[in-house]
Amino acid sequence: MRQPLACADLVATLIALPRPILFLDTAAILDILRVPFRRELQVDIVDSAVTVVDDALADPRRIWLVSTANVMHELDGRRGSVTDELHRGMRELSKSITHISSLARMVFPEKRIASPEGVELILGERILQIMDRLVDSTMVYRGTATCIGKASERVWAGIPPASEAKQEYKDCEIFEEFLELLTTIRGQGFEQPAVFVSPNREDYGPPPDGHPRVKSDLAALDAQYAANLSWARKMARSGAS
């Protein structure tokens, strides 16, 4: 994992070039790999990942992709298992397509129906490349020690993303890191859209607003909640000045 920026250094960078911010949690990044084998996920998530990276690398830049060292640490730990899921899902999909294609060639002998063999390898690798490019384009920083204390308070009080039944300390720390960053830049006149991106509905609540406490914490800083990159991209573009 590359060396994260100090929060103060990232603040100075964002203030120097105000652009919409998409803050990505671990699941938001990993969902890029999950699109092929989870039917509930919009395929537009992958296209949106490509688009936001292009926006982040444009000259001049059109958007900031931001995350924390905690997210990158989680991502490093889970990337392998989700990649394995991707490859398994692509193999199963390829088997189904091959089966249907073979049947179609028998039923329609006059048609020239191409074989899909090898598609799962090419597509799987391409999706991995898209996710890695997104990660490489993300500004990674480390929150201050204050976030640790605030995260603990959320856990003890059962405040989302924690709850009385589920003490999600790491999610609380990541959320507090975003709130800390946004509090600081808003205080310095940053007026661009800021979107917290997480598909974790169980802990953050259902879209479009999330749990009432999550909604109020974000609203106090003129920020929004998005369940995936597709929604986040649209929110950022609609609110950009």
N, C-alpha and C positions, 0 to 999 in steps of 0.2 A: 504494500500500500504506500502511495506517495505521501510525502510529508504534508500534513494539513497546515493551512494558514491559521494564524491567530485570528480570533474574531475581530479584533481591532483592525488588522490588516485587510480583511475582507470588507469591512465597513468602509474603509478609505477607498478601496477599489470600486465599490458599488456607487458611492457618492460621486466619484469622479466621472462616472459614465452611467447615469440613471437609465435603466432599461427594466422591463418587466422581469420579475423573478419567479421561477418555478423551483420550489423546494421539494426534492424527491426523497421519499423514504425507501426502505429496502424493497418492500413488496411492489412499489411502483416501478422500480427498475426491473425486478425479476419477472414481472408480468409480461414483459416483452418476449421472454422465452416461453411463457405459458400459453400465449395466444394460439399456437397450432393445436394444442391438445386440451384446451378448456373452452368449450363452446360458448360459455357465458361471457367470454371476453371479446370485445370488439376487435375486428381485424385492423381497424383504423388506429389502434394503439401503436402498431409497428410503423405505419406511415407517419404518425405523429412524432414518434421517436426520431425518425429520419429528418423531419421538418424542423424540429426544435434544435437539433444538432446543427443543421445548416444555418439556422438563425443565430445560434451561439457562436459559430465560426465566421459569420459574415463580417465584412469590413465596410462600414462600421457594424459592430455587433447589434443585433436586434433583440436579444434576450439573454438573461443570465440563468444558467442551470446551477443550482446550489445544493449541497448536501453536507453532512457532517462526517467526521472520522468514525463515529459510532455506526452510522449507516454503512460505510465502506467496510468496516470490520465484520458486520453481519453479512454483508454481501460476499465477502471472501469466504466466509464459513458455509454459505448456502449455495454458492454458484455451482459447485460440482454436482450436488444432488438434483438441482433443478435442470441442469444441463443433461443429466442422465434421463430425467423425465421427458425432456424435449426429444431426445434421440429415440426413446421408446415410443413416444407418441407418433413421431414421424414414421417409424417403421410400421406401426400398426396402420396408420393412414395409407402408407404405400401399399401394404398388403390388400387393403380394401379396394383401392383404386385399381390395382392389378387384377383383382378378382372380377370387378365390374368390367374392366376393359376386355378381359378374355371372353367374358360372356357376350359383350357387345360385338366382338369380332365374329363370334359364332352366329349370332342372331342376324347381324348385318354384314355378311361376307363381301358385299359389294363396296363397303366403306373401308377407307384406309384409316384405322384407328391406331394412333401412336402408343407405344409402350411407355409407361411412366417410370420405369426402373431407373434408380439413381436420383430421382427428384428429391427424395427425403434427405439425402446427404447434402445436396447443394443448398436446399432451402434451409435446413438446420444450421449449416455453417454460416449462411448469410445472416440469419437472425442473430446468431451469436456475435457476429461482427458488428451488427447494428447496436446491440446492447453495449458491447465494449467501447464502441465509438462514443456512445452517450456518456458512459462513465468517464472516459478520457476528457470529455468536454465539460465536465462538471467541476465547479469550484468547490473544493473540500476544505472545511475549516473545523476548528475545535472550539466548542463553547467554553465559557469560563466556569470556574468552580461554583459560581452562584447557581448554575443550572442543576448541579448535583443536589443541592439542598432543596430547590424548588421541586425537582422530580420526586424526591423522597416525600415531600409534603403531599404531593398528588397521590402517591401510593398509599400513604397512611390514611388519607381522607377518602380514598376510593373515587377520586376524580378522574374522569376519562382523559387519556386512554386507559387508565387503570379503573378497577371497579372493586367492590367488596369481595367479589368472587374470583377476581383475576388481577393479580398485582403485576402489571406490565411495567416494571421499572425502566427498562431500556427504552421502550416507546415513550414513556413520560420524559426521560432525559432528552431524547431527540426532539420531541415537541417543544420542550422548554428552550432548547438551543435555537430553534426557529423563532420562538417568541422573543428571545433575547436579542437576536440579530435584528429583527424587525423593529423592536422597540427603539434600538439605538439609531437605525437609519431613518426611521420616521421622525425621531427627535432632531435630526439634522436636515430635515426638509425633503426627504425622499418621498415622492408622490406617485411613483409608478405602481402598477398592479403587483401583488404578491400572492402566490397561490401555493398552499400546502397540498401536496399530491400524495394520496395514500388510498389503496383499494381495501384497506383493513377496516371493513365496515363493523366488524364485531367490537372493536375497541374504540374507533373514532365515531361510530354511528353511521346511519344510512345517508347517502347523498340525497338531495343536493347540498344540505347544510351540515350534516353530521349531528352528533349529540349536542343538545342545547349548550352545555358548558364549552365544548369545542367551538361551537358557533360564536358564542359570546366572547371567548378569548381572541378569536380571529377578528371578529367585527370591531373590537376595541382598537385594533391596529389596522383597520381597513384592509383586511386580508380575506381570502376565500379558501374554501375547501373543495378539492376535486378528487373524484374516485379513480381517475386514470389520466394518462397523458393526453388523450384525445380531448377530454373536457378542459383540462388545464390549458392546453394550447389555445382553445377558443376563448377562454376567460382572459388570458393574457392579451390576446390580440384585440378583443373587444374593449378592453379598458386601457390600452396603451395610448399615451399622449405623444 
